[in-house]
Amino acid sequence: MAPGALLDETPSTPVFSKDTDAPRSIFPDGIRTSGQHPPLYDILRPYSDFPKKITGPTVWEAKDYVNSPERWTHSFTDEEVQEFSDAADQFISSGTPLTGISKEKFPLPKFSRRLEELRQDLLNGKGFILFKKFPAGAWSAEKNAVAYMGLGTYLGYFVSQNGLGHVLGHVKDVGDDATQIDRVRIYRTTARQFFHADDCDIVGLLCLHRAAEGGESDIVSIHHVWNTLQEEHPDVAKLLTEPVWYFDRKGEKSDGQDDWIRQPIFYMEHGGKERLYIKWDPYFVRSLSRFSDEGLIPALSEEQKYAMQVLEETCQRLSLHMVLEVGDIQFLHNGHLLHARTEYKDYPPPAPRRHLLRLWLSTPEPEGGWSLPFPDNREKKRAGIQVNNTAPRAPLDAE
């Protein structure tokens, strides 16, 4: 489908859907991860339509929360842990593959009400939560995975995180060379992760093992960042709204797809509440020199390099710092938050390496998600990374 071919479509009209043609022999729930798509260029909004100042609950400062953990943390009670345990045991005994888990197969009759409130706060409020006292050290790897993915089904639909079809990700050093950014995903190394958004609506991280040093988390309200850019660097803000940025697929693409996607960094919703949205990861922009050297795409301009520097420095200055302990679960919304991770060092063997379980979750527009200028806006499993008909997988350790 040509980008922008559906210029006259209304936001409520499905413009691209593969939900109904995913074979259940490959996809247990009959729904395929949509994957990465270029935006619908003709309905992207010009900079003149962007707000000069954003207000509301999505705009927050670190000082609002740094000394008030009760505002953004929730410690699971014994009763809540028991509810998770019962649901996980029931699911495991059913023999259903982990890739087939759903709300219906993971009943939480009491805590589900709290999760609906949380989902609304993630989508339309401050955009993050830190759960504590998940019994990660007491349960088996399988039970941890089941309970964690079961929890996630109440927030969104899990989508594939890489070309291998992993719907349960493992943030863990597997020995990959972090300098090979054109082929290596940084979450599989100990390297620093700059402020970025994952290619999904909500991302979750469950801490199983901590690092000896580093590996700490920072998050920032991108709406606060936008307001700051408007005051300090409006020229940078304008450049970040223009579709002149190329993002690397790093080889994780289906047949017939380009090796890159051209898009802006900041978007406005196409309809909906007309909110400002972000898609960003500097590693996926810096890694494209192999194509720009061949003249296939433009090289980064000096103005773009400066804009990237300003964006990162602004995020660092405005961010909220947190440390994930064993049993902590962080959920955050990628549309109006960016997150980062410091470089880390593991304990020497035989101690376990730093290990986090990761979920990428989709919240499609018909179910309260943001209305985005992408062809898969209304798909249940929009975004993510899907290579042809690669089946979803939920390995219990890094591969």
C-alpha positions, -999 to 999 in steps of 0.1 A, spaced: 0 0 0 15 34 -10 21 57 20 -6 83 22 -30 65 -2 -58 68 23 -56 105 29 -94 109 28 -101 81 53 -114 91 87 -95 79 118 -122 54 126 -118 36 93 -96 5 94 -68 12 69 -48 -19 72 -56 -52 89 -40 -86 91 -59 -96 123 -82 -120 104 -57 -139 82 -32 -151 108 -32 -189 107 -38 -204 142 -14 -232 134 13 -205 137 -4 -178 159 -23 -195 188 -47 -166 193 -51 -160 155 -36 -126 157 -2 -117 142 21 -89 153 16 -62 127 53 -52 127 70 -20 116 54 3 90 62 37 75 37 63 86 10 75 63 30 105 51 1 125 37 -17 127 71 14 137 91 8 171 107 31 200 100 51 217 128 26 247 127 -1 223 140 19 212 170 12 228 204 36 254 218 29 242 253 13 210 266 -6 208 299 -23 180 319 -13 148 337 11 136 311 34 166 318 53 159 350 87 168 365 111 146 385 105 167 416 69 157 415 78 121 423 114 117 435 105 121 472 70 106 469 74 70 459 38 62 471 26 81 441 42 58 416 48 25 433 25 -4 444 37 -32 466 18 -64 460 -1 -77 490 -1 -113 501 -36 -116 489 -27 -102 454 3 -125 452 -19 -155 460 -43 -145 433 -14 -144 408 -2 -177 421 -35 -195 417 -41 -181 382 -5 -192 371 -9 -227 386 -43 -231 368 -28 -219 335 2 -242 338 -20 -272 346 -41 -266 315 -12 -274 292 -18 -243 271 14 -229 254 26 -197 270 21 -179 237 -16 -186 240 -22 -169 274 -50 -143 276 -71 -126 302 -97 -153 299 -71 -179 307 -56 -159 335 -85 -148 357 -78 -121 383 -112 -114 397 -101 -89 423 -68 -73 411 -82 -69 375 -101 -38 387 -69 -22 399 -53 -30 366 -80 -12 346 -73 19 366 -36 14 360 -41 10 323 -59 43 321 -31 60 340 -5 45 317 -23 57 286 -37 90 297 -20 100 330 16 100 342 24 69 321 44 47 345 41 25 375 66 4 396 52 -27 412 71 -42 441 73 -76 459 66 -99 430 79 -132 443 104 -137 414 130 -154 437 105 -179 451 88 -192 419 102 -213 390 111 -197 357 79 -210 341 57 -197 369 74 -163 368 68 -161 331 32 -171 333 23 -148 361 41 -119 344 26 -124 310 -8 -130 326 -5 -96 343 4 -80 310 -27 -93 292 -48 -69 313 -28 -39 299 -25 -49 262 -18 -75 236 17 -89 236 37 -83 204 69 -98 190 100 -80 201 125 -92 175 129 -112 143 128 -145 163 92 -139 174 100 -134 211 69 -122 229 87 -128 262 119 -109 260 151 -113 280 171 -82 288 204 -99 295 240 -98 283 246 -126 259 280 -116 248 270 -96 217 294 -68 206 277 -35 215 298 -16 189 282 -35 160 251 -13 162 239 -21 127 232 -57 137 232 -59 175 202 -50 197 217 -32 227 194 -49 253 215 -80 247 247 -62 259 259 -44 290 261 -11 272 243 21 281 210 26 265 202 63 256 167 77 260 145 58 236 110 44 231 104 7 222 83 -1 192 51 -8 211 26 11 232 35 -2 267 67 -18 278 71 -39 309 103 -50 327 104 -76 355 137 -77 375 149 -113 381 185 -105 390 204 -72 395 238 -62 382 268 -57 405 270 -21 393 249 1 371 219 -10 350 198 17 366 167 32 350 157 67 340 124 79 326 112 113 314 79 129 304 83 137 267 56 163 270 78 181 296 107 177 272 86 192 244 77 222 265 114 227 274 124 224 237 98 250 228 114 274 253 150 266 247 154 251 212 123 256 190 145 250 159 153 216 172 117 209 180 107 217 145 133 195 130 122 166 151 86 168 136 98 165 100 99 131 83 136 133 74 148 107 99 157 72 88 154 43 112 172 10 107 154 -23 107 187 -41 114 178 -68 91 146 -77 110 122 -73 80 97 -93 60 101 -100 23 97 -69 1 103 -44 29 130 -17 28 160 -19 51 149 13 68 119 35 75 117 72 69 97 90 96 96 120 120 104 116 157 75 137 171 40 131 158 5 144 164 -23 120 168 -44 115 137 -77 124 153 -82 112 189 -73 138 214 -46 153 191 -18 146 215 19 147 208 35 112 204 72 101 200 90 73 183 128 74 190 159 53 194 192 69 186 209 36 180 186 29 152 194 62 135 232 61 140 235 26 126 226 35 90 260 47 78 263 15 57 234 28 35 243 65 35 279 57 25 264 40 -6 242 70 -13 210 50 -7 198 74 20 210 108 31 236 110 58 228 127 91 231 165 87 250 186 113 216 200 123 203 165 129 233 155 150 229 186 170 191 179 175 199 144 187 224 158 212 199 184 225 172 158 229 194 134 249 208 162 271 173 176 278 160 141 287 189 135 310 183 169 328 146 163 333 145 126 341 134 106 371 159 80 383 149 47 397 166 14 406 148 -19 399 152 -44 427 146 -81 423 108 -86 421 101 -50 408 80 -46 377 81 -14 357 55 -6 332 55 26 311 39 41 280 62 46 251 41 73 234 47 100 260 77 87 280 113 79 270 134 56 291 172 49 294 195 26 312 230 31 325 259 8 315 263 -20 339 287 -47 352 276 -82 362 287 -102 392 315 -127 384 304 -163 377 288 -184 391 265 -155 402 236 -150 378 238 -122 353 215 -92 354 183 -104 339 150 -87 332 119 -102 316 104 -78 290 69 -74 275 59 -53 246 22 -46 247 -1 -31 221 -31 -9 230 -50 -3 197 -70 28 190 -104 10 192 -96 -1 228 -85 32 242 -50 35 226 -37 66 210 -48 73 174 -17 72 153 -9 81 117 2 45 109 -16 20 87 -20 -6 115 -35 19 140 -65 -2 147 -49 -36 147 -50 -55 180 -12 -62 178 0 -31 161 37 -23 159 63 -47 173 87 -66 150 73 -93 127 94 -111 101 71 -129 76 52 -156 94 77 -162 122 57 -178 150 55 -162 184 78 -177 210 81 -173 248 115 -188 258 122 -190 295 158 -177 291 178 -156 267 186 -171 233 
